[in-house]
Amino acid sequence: MWGGLFRHPLPVGIDVGSRTVSIVQAAPARRGLRWRVVGATQVPTPAGSVHEGQVVDVKLLGEAIRQALREAGIKARTAALAVPAQYGFLRRVTFPKMPLKELRATIDLQPERYIPLAREGSIYDVNILPGETADGQIAAVVGAAPRHIVADLMAACRFAHLKAQRIDLEPLALNRALIAAGLAGRNSSFAVVDLGASAAKISLFEGELPLVTRVVDMPHSEVEGNFFAGVGTEDLFLDIRRSLEFALNQSDARPSRVFIGGGAGGDEFLLISLTGYLRSFLSGRLATDFQVEPLQAPDLGINQSQMLAFGLSLLPEMLT
C-alpha cells in the first residue's frame, strides 16, 4: 500500500476504470509549481477487460496500457495503481505506544479483528499517524484490499512491461493529488465526491487523514451511447447526500471545500447538476464561505478524470 516505497524513479500513475484508463506521469518542478506533468493520456478500457472495477482479462488490459504508453511517448519502468474504493478498506485504530514492527505483529495475530476482509484473503498495510492521543496511545490507519484484486493489477502491469511499484487505495491517492496541486492543505477539512463509471466514492478528510469513506453504485443506462442518460440521477443524488450526511454526523470536521470529480462516464451535465444540488444541500450545514468545485488542476493540465492517476504518480514521502 503506501509503505515500503522506492524513492526513484517516480512511477507512472495508472487509473483503471470500467470505461477509461487514465495515465499520468509527474515530476518535481524546478520553479513555480511544486509539480509538473510530463506525460498524460486517456484511452478507452478494452471491452471485456474490466467489469465493475475488477480486472477480468489481465493480458488484454496490460497490452492496452503498453500501447497507450507507447503512443503517448511516456517512458516508464514502474507503475502505481489503485484498488477501486468499493473493494478497499480503510480504518483508523488506536493502540498502546509501540514501534511499527510490533504493531504489524499485533495485527497479524488477529487480523480479522481489524480487517473485515481478512478471512477471505487480503493484503494490508498500516501507517502510524504523527503525535499521540489524549491518553498517550498512538493512532494508526489500516488499509486493506482483497488479495486477488491486487494480484490482478500487478499481473496487468507485467503484461504492460511495467513493475508494480505500489498498489494504493483510491481515497489516499485522491487526497495526495489535492494536496500536491495546492487545492487542499494538510490542516484543512475537505470532502471528495468521485464519480466513476460503476461507483461513486464519497470521502471526508481531515488534512491527510481519511475520516469516512462510503461507496454507492452508479446508475447504468446504455441509451444512444450515453452511459447515464438521466436514468437514476435523483436516486444517485439522494444516496450521495445521505453519504455526506453520514460522514458529517460521524465527525466534528466541517469541510470548507467539497470537490466533485471523476469521469462520470463522460456525462458533463451530471457533474454540473450534482454541483448545484450539493451547494443547495450543504448551504445550511457548513460555514457560509464553503465551496463546491471541480476536482481538477488546470494549472498542471489535469482534468477531473485524471486526478486519481496524478495522485498515484506521486510518492507520499515527497509531499512532506
C-alpha positions as CSV (number, residue, x, y, z in Angstrom):
1,M,0.0,0.0,0.0
2,W,1.6,3.3,1.0
3,G,4.5,1.8,2.9
4,G,7.7,0.2,1.5
5,L,8.1,2.8,-1.2
6,F,11.0,3.3,-3.6
7,R,12.4,6.7,-3.9
8,H,13.5,6.6,-7.6
9,P,12.2,6.7,-10.3
10,L,8.8,8.2,-10.0
11,P,6.1,5.7,-11.1
12,V,3.6,6.4,-13.8
13,G,0.1,6.6,-12.3
14,I,-2.5,4.4,-13.9
15,D,-6.2,4.7,-13.1
16,V,-8.0,1.7,-14.4
17,G,-11.7,2.4,-14.8
18,S,-14.6,0.4,-16.2
19,R,-14.8,2.8,-19.2
20,T,-11.4,4.6,-19.5
21,V,-7.8,4.1,-18.4
22,S,-6.1,7.3,-17.3
23,I,-2.3,7.6,-17.3
24,V,-0.3,10.4,-15.8
25,Q,3.5,10.8,-15.3
26,A,4.6,13.6,-13.0
27,A,7.9,15.0,-11.8
28,P,9.1,17.7,-9.4
29,A,9.1,21.2,-10.9
30,R,12.2,23.3,-10.8
31,R,10.5,26.5,-10.3
32,G,7.0,27.9,-9.7
33,L,4.6,24.9,-9.0
34,R,6.0,22.1,-7.0
35,W,5.0,19.5,-9.6
36,R,4.7,19.3,-13.4
37,V,3.1,16.8,-15.6
38,V,5.5,15.3,-18.1
39,G,3.0,12.9,-19.8
40,A,-0.7,12.2,-19.7
41,T,-3.1,10.2,-21.8
42,Q,-6.5,8.6,-21.6
43,V,-7.8,5.7,-23.6
44,P,-10.9,3.5,-23.6
45,T,-10.8,0.5,-21.4
46,P,-10.7,-2.6,-23.7
47,A,-14.0,-4.3,-23.9
48,G,-14.1,-7.4,-21.7
49,S,-11.0,-6.5,-19.7
50,V,-12.7,-4.8,-16.6
51,H,-16.1,-5.4,-15.1
52,E,-17.4,-3.2,-12.2
53,G,-13.9,-2.2,-11.2
54,Q,-12.4,-5.7,-11.3
55,V,-9.8,-6.8,-13.8
56,V,-11.1,-9.8,-15.7
57,D,-8.6,-10.1,-18.5
58,V,-5.1,-9.1,-17.3
59,K,-3.4,-9.7,-20.7
60,L,-5.9,-7.6,-22.6
61,L,-5.7,-4.7,-20.2
62,G,-1.9,-4.9,-19.9
63,E,-1.3,-4.8,-23.6
64,A,-3.7,-1.8,-23.9
65,I,-1.7,0.1,-21.3
66,R,1.6,-0.7,-23.0
67,Q,0.2,0.6,-26.3
68,A,-1.2,3.7,-24.7
69,L,2.2,4.5,-23.1
70,R,4.0,4.0,-26.4
71,E,1.6,6.2,-28.4
72,A,1.8,8.9,-25.8
73,G,5.6,8.8,-25.7
74,I,5.6,8.1,-21.9
75,K,8.6,6.1,-20.9
76,A,8.3,4.3,-17.6
77,R,9.5,1.2,-15.9
78,T,7.4,1.3,-12.8
79,A,3.7,2.0,-12.1
80,A,1.3,2.8,-9.3
81,L,-2.3,1.6,-9.5
82,A,-5.3,1.9,-7.2
83,V,-7.7,-0.7,-5.8
84,P,-11.2,0.6,-6.5
85,A,-12.8,2.2,-3.4
86,Q,-15.6,-0.3,-3.4
87,Y,-13.1,-3.1,-2.7
88,G,-10.7,-1.3,-0.5
89,F,-10.9,-0.8,3.3
90,L,-9.6,2.0,5.5
91,R,-9.9,2.2,9.3
92,R,-8.5,4.4,12.0
93,V,-7.4,2.5,15.1
94,T,-5.6,3.2,18.3
95,F,-3.0,1.1,20.1
96,P,-0.7,1.4,23.1
97,K,2.5,3.1,22.1
98,M,4.8,0.7,20.2
99,P,7.2,0.5,17.2
100,L,5.7,-0.1,13.7
101,K,7.2,-3.6,13.6
102,E,5.4,-4.6,16.8
103,L,2.2,-3.0,15.6
104,R,2.3,-5.1,12.4
105,A,2.9,-8.2,14.5
106,T,-0.1,-7.3,16.7
107,I,-2.4,-7.1,13.8
108,D,-1.0,-10.3,12.3
109,L,-2.1,-12.2,15.4
110,Q,-5.8,-11.3,14.9
111,P,-6.2,-9.7,11.5
112,E,-10.0,-10.3,11.4
113,R,-10.3,-8.1,14.5
114,Y,-9.2,-5.1,12.5
115,I,-9.8,-6.1,8.8
116,P,-13.2,-7.4,7.7
117,L,-11.6,-8.8,4.6
118,A,-9.1,-10.9,6.4
119,R,-10.9,-14.3,6.3
120,E,-11.5,-14.0,2.5
121,G,-7.8,-13.4,1.9
122,S,-6.5,-9.8,1.9
123,I,-3.3,-7.7,1.8
124,Y,-3.0,-5.0,4.3
125,D,-0.6,-2.2,5.4
126,V,-0.6,0.1,8.4
127,N,0.6,3.7,8.8
128,I,1.2,5.3,12.3
129,L,-0.1,8.8,12.4
130,P,2.0,11.5,13.9
131,G,1.5,12.5,17.6
132,E,-0.3,10.7,20.4
133,T,-3.9,10.6,21.6
134,A,-5.0,12.3,24.7
135,D,-4.4,9.2,26.8
136,G,-0.9,8.6,25.4
137,Q,-1.8,6.0,22.8
138,I,-0.9,6.0,19.1
139,A,-3.3,6.3,16.2
140,A,-2.8,4.4,13.0
141,V,-4.6,3.9,9.7
142,V,-5.1,0.3,8.5
143,G,-5.6,-0.2,4.7
144,A,-6.6,-3.5,3.1
145,A,-7.7,-4.9,-0.2
146,P,-8.7,-8.4,-1.4
147,R,-5.6,-10.3,-2.4
148,H,-7.0,-11.4,-5.8
149,I,-7.7,-7.8,-6.9
150,V,-4.2,-6.7,-6.0
151,A,-2.7,-9.7,-7.8
152,D,-4.7,-9.0,-11.0
153,L,-3.5,-5.3,-11.1
154,M,0.1,-6.5,-10.7
155,A,-0.4,-9.1,-13.4
156,A,-1.7,-6.4,-15.8
157,C,1.4,-4.4,-15.1
158,R,3.6,-7.3,-16.1
159,F,1.9,-7.6,-19.4
160,A,2.4,-3.8,-19.9
161,H,6.2,-4.4,-19.2
162,L,5.9,-2.5,-16.0
163,K,6.8,-3.3,-12.4
164,A,4.0,-2.5,-9.9
165,Q,5.8,-0.2,-7.5
166,R,2.8,0.5,-5.4
167,I,-0.8,-0.6,-5.2
168,D,-2.7,2.2,-3.4
169,L,-6.2,2.9,-2.2
170,E,-8.3,5.4,-4.2
171,P,-9.1,7.9,-1.3
172,L,-5.4,8.1,-0.3
173,A,-4.3,8.8,-3.9
174,L,-7.0,11.5,-4.4
175,N,-6.0,13.1,-1.1
176,R,-2.4,13.2,-2.3
177,A,-3.4,14.8,-5.6
178,L,-5.4,17.6,-3.9
179,I,-2.5,18.4,-1.5
180,A,0.1,18.3,-4.3
181,A,-2.0,20.5,-6.5
182,G,-2.4,23.1,-3.7
183,L,-6.1,22.7,-3.7
184,A,-6.2,21.5,-0.1
185,G,-4.0,21.9,2.9
186,R,-2.7,19.4,5.5
187,N,-4.6,21.1,8.3
188,S,-7.9,21.7,6.5
189,S,-11.1,19.6,6.3
190,F,-12.5,18.8,2.9
191,A,-14.7,16.3,1.1
192,V,-14.4,14.5,-2.2
193,V,-17.2,13.1,-4.3
194,D,-15.6,11.0,-7.1
195,L,-18.0,9.8,-9.8
196,G,-16.7,6.7,-11.5
197,A,-18.4,4.6,-14.2
198,S,-19.5,1.9,-11.7
199,A,-19.5,3.6,-8.3
200,A,-19.4,7.0,-6.6
201,K,-17.0,7.4,-3.8
202,I,-17.6,9.9,-1.0
203,S,-14.7,10.7,1.4
204,L,-14.3,13.1,4.2
205,F,-10.7,14.2,5.1
206,E,-9.1,16.0,8.0
207,G,-5.8,17.0,6.2
208,E,-4.1,13.8,5.1
209,L,-6.3,11.6,7.4
210,P,-9.3,9.9,5.8
211,L,-12.1,10.1,8.3
212,V,-15.0,8.5,6.5
213,T,-15.3,6.8,3.1
214,R,-18.6,5.5,1.6
215,V,-19.4,4.0,-1.8
216,V,-22.7,4.0,-3.7
217,D,-23.5,2.3,-7.0
218,M,-23.8,4.4,-10.2
219,P,-26.9,4.1,-12.3
220,H,-26.5,2.2,-15.6
221,S,-28.2,3.0,-18.8
222,E,-27.0,2.4,-22.3
223,V,-29.2,4.7,-24.3
224,E,-27.7,6.0,-27.5
225,G,-24.2,5.5,-26.2
226,N,-24.8,7.8,-23.2
227,F,-23.9,6.0,-20.0
228,F,-26.4,7.7,-17.7
229,A,-28.9,9.5,-19.9
230,G,-30.5,10.9,-16.8
231,V,-31.7,7.4,-15.6
232,G,-31.5,7.1,-11.8
233,T,-30.0,10.5,-11.3
234,E,-32.4,11.5,-8.5
235,D,-31.7,8.3,-6.6
236,L,-27.9,8.8,-7.1
237,F,-28.0,12.3,-5.7
238,L,-30.0,11.2,-2.7
239,D,-27.5,8.4,-2.0
240,I,-24.6,10.9,-2.2
241,R,-26.5,13.3,0.1
242,R,-27.1,10.6,2.6
243,S,-23.5,9.5,2.5
244,L,-22.3,13.1,3.1
245,E,-24.8,13.4,6.0
246,F,-23.4,10.2,7.5
247,A,-19.8,11.4,7.1
248,L,-20.6,14.8,8.8
249,N,-22.5,13.1,11.6
250,Q,-19.6,10.7,12.2
251,S,-17.0,13.5,12.7
252,D,-16.7,17.0,14.1
253,A,-14.9,18.1,10.9
254,R,-16.7,20.6,8.8
255,P,-15.2,20.8,5.3
256,S,-14.6,24.2,3.8
257,R,-14.4,22.7,0.3
258,V,-16.2,19.9,-1.5
259,F,-14.6,18.6,-4.6
260,I,-16.5,16.8,-7.3
261,G,-14.6,14.8,-9.9
262,G,-14.3,11.5,-11.8
263,G,-15.0,10.6,-15.4
264,A,-18.7,10.0,-14.7
265,G,-19.0,8.1,-17.9
266,G,-18.4,11.3,-19.9
267,D,-21.6,12.9,-18.6
268,E,-20.6,16.5,-18.0
269,F,-24.2,17.5,-17.3
270,L,-24.3,15.1,-14.3
271,L,-21.2,16.8,-12.8
272,I,-22.7,20.2,-13.2
273,S,-26.1,19.1,-11.8
274,L,-24.5,17.5,-8.8
275,T,-22.5,20.6,-8.0
276,G,-25.7,22.7,-7.8
277,Y,-27.5,20.1,-5.8
278,L,-24.8,19.8,-3.2
279,R,-24.4,23.6,-2.9
280,S,-28.1,23.8,-2.0
281,F,-28.0,20.9,0.4
282,L,-24.8,22.0,2.2
283,S,-25.7,25.7,2.5
284,G,-27.4,25.0,5.8
285,R,-24.8,22.6,7.1
286,L,-21.4,24.3,6.5
287,A,-19.9,27.7,7.0
288,T,-21.2,30.4,4.6
289,D,-17.9,30.5,2.7
290,F,-17.8,26.8,1.8
291,Q,-17.1,25.9,-1.8
292,V,-18.3,23.1,-4.1
293,E,-15.9,22.9,-7.1
294,P,-14.4,20.6,-9.7
295,L,-11.7,18.2,-8.7
296,Q,-9.1,19.2,-11.2
297,A,-5.8,21.0,-11.5
298,P,-5.9,23.2,-14.6
299,D,-2.5,24.8,-13.8
300,L,-1.0,21.3,-14.2
301,G,-3.1,20.4,-17.2
302,I,-5.0,17.8,-15.2
303,N,-8.8,17.4,-15.7
304,Q,-11.4,15.7,-13.4
305,S,-10.9,12.2,-14.8
306,Q,-7.1,12.3,-14.4
307,M,-6.7,13.4,-10.8
308,L,-6.6,9.9,-9.4
309,A,-3.8,9.0,-11.8
310,F,-1.9,12.1,-10.9
311,G,-2.2,11.3,-7.2
312,L,-0.9,7.8,-7.9
313,S,2.1,9.1,-9.8
314,L,3.4,10.9,-6.6
315,L,5.4,9.3,-3.9
316,P,3.7,10.0,-0.5
317,E,7.0,10.9,1.3
318,M,7.8,13.5,-1.4
319,L,4.9,15.7,-0.2
320,T,6.4,16.2,3.2
